[in-house]
Amino acid sequence: MEKKDFNQKPSILLATFTFPPDQNGVAEASAACARAFRQRGWHVEVVTAKASTSRQSFEWEGITVHEFAVTGTHYYSDPYRGELDSYVGLISSPQWDVILFESYAWPLYLALPVLPYLRAKKILVSHGYRNLRWFPVRRFPFGLFRWLQNLWNSLLMLYWARQIDRWVFLHAKSDLDSFFDLWLAQRIKHPGIRVIPNGVPPQGGGNRERFRKTLGIDPSAIVLLMVGYYSKGKDQGFALQSFLKAALPSAVLVFIGTEFNEFSDHFQSLASPTPKEPTSRVIWLERQTRAFTLDAFAGCDIYLSSSYLETQPISILEAMREGVPWIARNAGSISDCPGGVVITSSDEMAAQICKLAGNPDLRYRLGQAGRLAISQKYSQQRFSDEYAAMIDDLMAKAS
């Protein structure tokens, strides 16, 4: 094979199951990678699933986006189907110097049979690995068969992981639960382990006054915020019940999610009947623009995260950037982030809500600690530089 001229700009394909206009952590991280490479003048294209809302253009900030209709899972009972051959044909093209897989999802699993034959260098970015967790269900065999499939697929990593040139993790924490992939990578002494935390821009551009005016919230009210799609894992009901237990006078809790569904219906049903003269409010929102969400981060006083399935949530980083203290369940690497408090129960979250609401000095100190961490560890510039250095290193070794 002809060697690549190192002075030639690399051609990169970013393979991700979600990408803007989708709004979630993996979509944001994928967009940040694509933007970082494009800003260096490199050729970047994205392959992804069809967006949850129709994509208006297949050009995103000068980057070509390829959509494939793929459904199903990696389980035997619900195999992948759709435009599988077209996707494999695209990633098998010799034009790519680097293929970056975001997360453990269909873009990676469909590529496994052809990994050894791909000309491109391969990068896998982990956003957490929870396949070894048993999620029990009521019907026999109570979820055990699916767990056994997950165990088998996890053991197969011993084979295909060696085809990955760089294995990127958001943090250095490993265990036999949610971070089994890093544990495995360390045990097999994978030579490509890299730790690159998520990064956010130095300024969000949100407007506090506009957010409160839009929702009719008093400028002096304590506002709590949670952003995330409505789901069992995000568990907005936990945050709601904590807020109700706190019983703060004139406080407002705002939820922003992708779209209302059976989970949001259930969470809303957990609220007590509204009294004739309510002392607090709960506002449920769906399908908000990115600009409105940034206004919400700028306009809140406390950020809540009740999710128990997290790795390193960008929503908490965005709150930290705005100098907003956070209260979160102990999930993923959240406990490593400055600027907030980790809790384990709704009673504990309620107590911390009351404590922060009544202590503006503490909110300020925590907020400043979070803001400093953004500039030092979780900045978009550092994220971009470390990814670029990794690509440069791969290209140098290929030349």
Order of alpha helices (4+ residues) and beta strands (2+ residues): beta-alpha-beta-beta-beta-beta-beta-alpha-beta-alpha-beta-alpha-beta-alpha-beta-alpha-beta-alpha-beta-alpha-beta-alpha-beta-alpha-beta-beta-alpha-alpha-alpha
